[in-house]
Amino acid sequence: MINFRTIKNFTMKNIIFILLLIFVSCTLQAQSTWITMLPDTGYAAKMIRTNDNKFLAVSTIFDNFFGLPKKVALCKINNNGQIEWNKSYDLLEGDSAVGYIYDVIQLSNSNIVISGKYASRPYLLMTNEFGDSLWEKRFPNYPLDNGFESIIEYSSNEFWLMGGGPPNNLKYVHKFNLLGQLLEVDSSSISIPAGPAIYGNKMIKLNNDTLLFTKGNGYFIYTDFLLNILKQVHYSLQPLLVLKLSNNNFMIHDDTYYNPQIGSYNGKGMVCLSANLDSLFKVEFTQYYNYAAVMHAPNDMQLHYGNGLVMCGDMWWNNILSPYFMVLDSTYHSTVIKMFAGVVPDRAINVFEEPDSGFVMFQFRNLSTPRRMFIVKVNSQGDFTPIKNNEYFTNNTLKMLIFPNPTTNEFTVQFSEKVSGALSVHNLEGQFIQQQKVDRTDEINLSLRNVLQGIYIVSLTNEQSKIVASKQLIVK
């Protein structure tokens, strides 16, 4: 006898499953993805979200002859990856000195403030919202190795920043008006070390009457705007990244080092502090990252719309430095880990989540020339739609793309030209999984069977046994 109830239930389950697949597919397709290469080569400094919810990428770029960072460049990119404008200004005159950019903010009046140093002394630049220079300040009377960073907007007509260095190796609060006039240098008893903000020495505006200062040696200091100390605590950590959470607590990322290849881990990850700077809990780095690549602390950490965190940075795998990003859920377990293998950039320094749940990153090549810079938009899983002949993918002329990625088992590998050799799949520990010969083709379909979920590396070896292209594959 036919059980029509069973058939009916089976059919409804399949309909629901199919509708769910369609919904997920439509959601991912709705997430636009793109890659934009910036016009100049140089060192990526920082990308911020502008007041109109677009992006401003700031960098120091090279002159053609000496190959040293001689100019500051500002590039405005819209949410479709189109460059709206690109401006650059000489940091200095002369052949031997080098300039660096440490911080950038956009004020409430839409003017842009950039700070750093040139010739080892402080440097300031203010532009309007279109990147046109309003004024530029140099401070040649400061001692060598002084710079400006950690900019905050104090009021509608005043901004503050940290500056200092030798001879006493401390940083002080410098107060400027919008004309670039130095109003005051506050030498209070806060005693912030002169090391850069990336080492943990920061000034953060919390609200209309409170500042948070952090030191690389683990001190956290609340002050009012008169810089009177309200509270000071000390923990055994280095606050490389400090993020205010939606509940007013703080998530602090410590100076992590994780190298499973030699069994080395310094036991540092994240620490959550309350709004009153009390220690609440610690999150081990191995809780949200447990793969074989060598990792340090991320370069950026932002709130994730799904009540978690998103991070980006760079990792070493098989002696190759590659950008990555991670998405953590509200329990601080990773839901997405994406390594961008086989691409030109080797670092990711900033990440932002878009309203469509995609992510925009500032990536650049640091270890070798040409030092190209890219703004990369990926979907919620860290993937982008197939793109051929894009300079993002490889330093060589050969381009390689894998899709769908992530996959359950079947996927397609696409090349920008016909290739011959062998296509291999390895896990992150370097163990061989599968290999298939390739003979004068620009596209090949593969199927992985009986493999665990995780991250794999797909690489093409030419007929001379040289790896000419590789990319990351996620199996779910």
C-alpha positions in Angstrom: 0.0 0.0 0.0 1.3 3.5 -0.9 1.7 5.8 2.1 0.5 9.1 0.7 1.3 10.8 4.0 5.0 9.8 3.7 5.1 11.1 0.1 3.4 14.3 1.1 5.9 14.9 4.0 8.8 14.0 1.8 7.6 16.4 -0.9 7.1 19.3 1.5 10.6 18.7 3.0 12.1 18.8 -0.4 10.2 22.0 -1.3 11.4 23.7 1.8 14.9 22.6 1.2 14.8 23.8 -2.4 13.3 27.2 -1.3 16.1 27.5 1.2 18.7 26.8 -1.4 17.2 29.4 -3.7 17.1 32.0 -0.9 20.7 31.4 0.0 21.7 31.5 -3.6 19.8 34.7 -4.3 21.3 36.3 -1.1 24.9 35.5 -2.2 24.2 36.7 -5.8 22.8 39.9 -4.4 26.1 40.6 -2.7 28.0 42.5 -5.4 31.7 41.7 -5.5 34.5 43.6 -7.2 38.2 44.3 -7.2 39.7 47.8 -7.8 43.5 48.3 -8.2 44.6 51.8 -7.1 46.4 53.9 -9.7 49.6 54.2 -7.7 52.1 51.8 -6.1 53.3 52.3 -2.6 52.5 51.5 1.1 48.9 51.2 2.1 48.4 53.3 5.3 44.7 53.2 6.2 41.2 53.0 4.8 38.2 54.6 6.5 34.5 54.7 5.9 33.6 58.3 4.8 30.7 60.3 6.0 28.7 59.3 2.9 29.3 55.6 3.6 31.9 55.2 0.9 35.6 54.5 1.3 38.8 56.6 1.5 42.1 54.8 1.0 45.2 56.7 2.1 48.8 55.6 1.2 52.3 56.8 0.7 53.4 56.4 -2.9 56.7 56.2 -4.6 58.5 58.6 -6.9 59.6 57.0 -10.2 63.4 57.4 -9.6 64.3 56.5 -6.0 61.4 54.2 -5.3 60.9 55.7 -1.8 57.5 56.9 -0.3 57.6 60.6 -1.3 53.9 61.5 -1.6 50.7 61.0 0.3 47.8 59.7 -1.9 44.1 59.9 -1.2 41.7 57.7 -3.2 37.9 57.9 -2.9 36.0 54.7 -3.9 32.3 54.2 -4.0 30.3 51.1 -3.0 30.6 49.7 -6.5 34.4 49.8 -6.6 34.6 52.9 -8.8 37.2 55.5 -8.1 35.5 58.9 -7.7 38.8 60.8 -7.3 42.5 60.3 -6.7 44.7 63.1 -5.3 48.4 63.1 -4.2 50.7 65.6 -2.5 54.4 65.8 -2.0 55.4 64.9 1.5 58.7 66.6 1.2 61.4 68.0 -1.0 64.8 66.2 -1.3 66.0 62.8 -2.3 66.9 61.0 0.9 64.1 61.6 3.4 61.1 59.3 3.6 57.5 60.0 4.6 55.0 57.9 6.5 51.2 58.2 7.2 50.0 57.0 10.6 46.3 58.1 10.9 43.4 59.6 9.0 39.9 60.8 10.0 37.1 62.6 8.3 35.6 65.4 10.5 31.9 66.1 10.9 32.3 69.0 8.4 33.7 66.4 5.9 37.2 67.8 5.9 39.9 65.1 6.0 42.9 65.2 8.4 46.0 63.1 7.8 48.9 62.8 10.2 52.3 61.1 10.1 55.9 62.1 9.7 58.3 63.2 7.0 62.1 63.3 7.4 61.5 61.8 10.9 59.4 64.8 12.0 55.6 65.4 12.4 53.5 66.1 9.4 49.8 67.2 9.0 47.6 67.6 6.0 44.0 68.8 5.8 41.9 68.5 2.7 38.3 69.1 1.8 35.9 66.3 1.1 37.1 66.1 -2.5 40.8 65.6 -1.4 41.8 69.2 -2.3 44.5 70.5 0.0 43.4 73.2 2.5 46.7 73.4 4.3 49.8 71.4 5.1 52.0 71.7 8.2 55.5 70.5 8.9 57.3 70.7 12.2 61.1 70.9 11.5 61.9 72.1 15.0 60.7 68.9 16.6 63.4 66.3 17.6 64.1 63.5 15.1 61.9 60.5 15.1 58.7 62.4 16.2 55.4 61.9 14.5 51.6 62.5 14.9 48.9 59.9 15.2 45.7 58.9 17.0 43.6 61.8 15.7 40.2 62.5 17.3 37.6 65.3 16.7 37.3 67.1 20.0 34.7 69.6 18.8 33.3 71.1 15.6 36.3 73.5 15.5 39.1 71.6 17.2 40.9 68.2 16.7 43.4 66.5 18.9 46.2 64.0 18.3 49.1 62.3 19.9 52.6 63.4 19.1 56.1 62.9 20.5 59.2 60.9 20.6 62.8 61.6 21.7 64.4 62.9 23.8 62.0 61.7 26.6 60.3 59.1 24.5 56.8 60.2 25.5 53.7 61.3 23.5 51.6 64.3 24.4 48.2 65.5 23.4 48.4 68.2 20.7 45.4 70.4 20.2 44.7 72.1 16.8 42.0 74.3 15.4 40.7 73.8 11.8 43.2 76.3 10.4 46.1 74.1 11.6 47.1 76.4 14.4 48.6 74.6 17.4 46.6 75.7 20.4 48.2 73.7 23.2 50.5 70.8 24.0 49.3 69.1 27.1 52.1 67.5 29.1 49.9 65.9 31.7 50.9 62.9 33.9 49.4 60.3 31.5 52.9 59.5 30.2 52.0 57.6 27.0 55.1 55.9 25.5 56.3 57.3 22.2 55.9 54.0 20.3 53.4 53.9 17.4 49.7 53.2 17.9 50.0 49.9 16.2 52.0 48.8 19.3 49.1 49.7 21.6 49.7 53.4 22.5 46.4 55.0 21.6 44.0 57.8 22.4 40.3 57.0 21.8 37.3 59.3 22.2 34.5 57.5 23.9 31.8 60.1 24.3 31.4 63.8 24.9 33.3 63.9 28.1 35.6 60.8 28.3 38.8 59.6 26.7 40.5 56.2 26.8 44.3 56.1 26.6 46.0 52.7 26.2 49.7 51.9 26.5 51.6 49.1 24.9 52.6 47.9 28.3 49.0 47.1 29.3 47.8 50.2 31.0 44.2 51.5 30.4 43.5 55.0 31.5 40.1 56.9 31.6 40.4 60.7 31.6 38.0 63.6 31.2 38.7 66.3 28.5 40.9 68.2 30.9 43.0 65.0 31.0 42.4 64.4 34.7 42.8 60.7 35.3 39.4 59.1 36.4 40.6 55.5 36.5 43.7 53.5 35.7 44.1 49.7 35.5 46.9 47.4 34.3 46.7 44.0 32.7 49.4 41.7 31.3 48.6 42.3 27.7 49.5 44.5 24.7 46.4 46.2 23.4 47.2 46.1 19.6 43.5 46.5 18.7 40.9 48.1 20.9 37.2 47.9 19.9 34.2 49.3 21.7 31.3 46.7 21.6 27.6 47.5 21.2 27.1 46.9 25.0 29.9 49.5 25.8 32.4 46.8 26.8 35.8 46.6 25.0 37.3 43.8 23.1 41.1 43.9 23.2 43.3 41.9 20.9 46.6 41.0 22.4 49.9 40.4 20.6 49.3 36.9 19.4 51.9 34.5 17.9 50.7 31.1 16.7 52.9 28.6 14.8 51.5 25.1 14.9 54.1 23.9 12.5 56.7 24.0 15.3 54.2 23.8 18.2 54.6 27.4 19.2 51.8 29.5 20.7 52.2 32.4 23.2 48.8 31.8 24.7 47.5 35.2 23.8 44.2 36.0 22.1 41.4 38.5 23.1 40.4 39.9 26.4 37.0 41.6 27.1 36.9 44.5 29.5 33.8 46.0 30.9 32.8 49.7 30.4 34.4 50.2 33.9 37.6 48.5 32.6 37.1 45.4 34.7 38.3 42.1 33.1 35.4 40.0 32.1 36.8 37.0 30.1 39.5 35.8 27.8 39.1 34.2 24.4 42.0 31.9 23.4 43.3 32.5 19.9 42.9 28.8 19.2 39.2 29.0 19.8 38.7 31.0 16.6 41.7 29.8 14.6 43.0 26.2 14.5 44.6 25.8 11.1 48.2 25.1 10.1 49.2 28.5 8.8 51.4 30.8 11.0 49.5 33.7 12.4 50.0 36.9 14.3 47.4 39.3 15.7 45.1 40.7 13.0 45.7 44.2 11.5 42.0 45.3 11.9 39.0 44.2 14.0 35.5 45.5 13.5 32.0 44.8 14.7 30.1 42.2 12.7 26.4 43.0 11.9 25.5 39.5 13.2 26.7 40.4 16.7 30.2 39.1 16.4 33.5 40.3 15.0 35.3 40.5 11.6 39.1 40.6 11.3 41.7 40.8 8.6 45.5 40.4 8.5 48.2 38.3 7.0 49.3 34.7 7.5 52.2 32.5 6.5 51.5 29.2 4.7 54.2 27.2 2.9 56.6 30.2 3.3 54.2 32.5 1.4 52.6 35.5 3.0 48.9 35.9 2.1 46.0 38.1 3.2 43.1 36.7 5.2 39.9 37.6 6.9 37.8 35.9 9.6 34.2 36.2 10.7 33.4 35.3 14.4 30.0 34.7 15.8 28.7 36.1 19.1 30.4 33.3 21.0 33.7 34.2 19.3 34.0 31.0 17.2 35.0 31.5 13.6 32.3 30.9 11.0 34.4 32.1 8.0 38.2 31.9 7.6 39.4 33.0 4.1 43.0 33.0 3.0 43.6 34.7 -0.3 46.2 32.4 -1.8 47.9 33.0 -5.1 47.1 36.7 -5.3 49.3 39.8 -5.7 48.7 41.4 -2.3 50.2 39.8 0.8 48.6 42.0 3.5 45.1 43.1 4.4 45.1 46.1 6.7 41.4 47.2 7.0 38.0 45.5 6.7 34.4 46.8 6.7 31.1 45.0 6.4 28.6 46.3 3.9 24.8 46.4 4.3 24.5 43.4 1.9 26.7 41.3 4.4 29.7 41.5 2.0 33.1 42.8 3.1 35.4 45.5 1.7 39.2 45.2 2.4 42.3 47.3 1.8 45.0 45.0 0.6 48.5 45.6 -0.8 51.8 43.9 -1.6 54.4 44.6 1.0 57.2 42.1 0.5 58.3 42.8 -3.1 57.7 45.3 -5.9 55.6 46.5 -7.6 53.8 47.4 -4.4 50.3 47.4 -5.9 47.3 48.3 -3.7 43.7 46.9 -4.1 40.3 47.5 -2.6 38.5 44.1 -2.6 34.8 43.5 -2.1 33.9 39.9 -1.3 30.6 38.2 -0.4 29.8 37.0 3.1 31.9 33.8 2.5 34.9 35.7 1.3 34.4 34.9 -2.4 34.0 37.0 -5.6 32.4 36.2 -8.9 34.7 34.8 -11.7 36.9 37.5 -13.1 39.5 36.9 -15.8 42.4 39.0 -16.7 42.5 40.9 -13.4 45.9 42.0 -12.1 44.7 41.0 -8.5 45.2 37.3 -9.0 48.8 36.7 -9.7 52.1 38.4 -10.4 52.4 36.2 -13.5 50.4 36.6 -16.7 48.5 33.4 -15.8 45.2 33.9 -13.9 43.4 31.2 -12.0 39.9 31.1 -10.5 37.9 28.5 -8.6 34.1 28.4 -8.3 31.9 27.7 -6.6 34.0 28.4 -3.5 33.1 27.2 -0.9 31.9 23.9 -2.3 30.6 20.6 -1.0 32.7 18.5 -3.4 32.5 19.6 -7.1 34.1 22.8 -8.4 35.5 24.4 -11.6 39.0 25.7 -12.0 39.3 28.4 -14.7 42.5 29.8 -16.3 43.1 32.9 -18.3 44.9 30.9 -21.0 45.2 27.2 -22.0 47.6 25.3 -19.7 49.2 21.9 -19.4 50.6 20.2 -16.4 49.1 18.8 -13.2 46.4 20.3 -10.9 46.9 19.2 -7.3 44.9 19.6 -4.1 46.7 19.7 -0.6 45.4 20.4 2.8 46.9 23.2 5.0 49.3 20.7 6.5 50.8 20.1 3.0 49.3 16.6 2.7 48.5 15.5 -0.8 44.7 14.9 -1.5 44.2 14.6 -5.2 45.8 15.3 -8.6 44.6 15.5 -12.1 46.5 16.0 -15.4 45.8 19.1 -17.4 46.4 19.2 -21.2 46.0 22.3 -23.2 42.8 23.6 -21.5 41.6 26.7 -19.8 38.9 25.1 -17.7 38.6 21.9 -15.7 36.0 20.3 -13.5 37.0 18.4 -10.4 35.2 16.5 -7.7 36.6 15.8 -4.2 35.3 12.7 -2.5 35.6 11.6 1.2 37.4 14.8 2.4 36.9 16.6 5.6 35.4 20.1 5.7 38.1 22.7 5.8 40.6 24.8 3.8 42.6 23.3 0.9 45.1 24.6 -1.6 44.6 24.0 -5.3 47.8 24.5 -7.3 48.8 24.1 -10.9 52.3 22.7 -11.7 53.6 23.2 -15.2 55.4 20.6 -17.3 58.7 21.7 -15.7 57.3 20.8 -12.2 57.1 24.5 -11.2 54.0 25.8 -9.3 52.7 28.6 -11.5 49.3 29.3 -9.9 47.5 28.4 -6.6 44.3 29.4 -4.8 42.4 28.5 -1.7 39.4 26.2 -1.7 36.9 25.8 1.1 35.1 22.5 1.5 31.9 22.6 3.5 
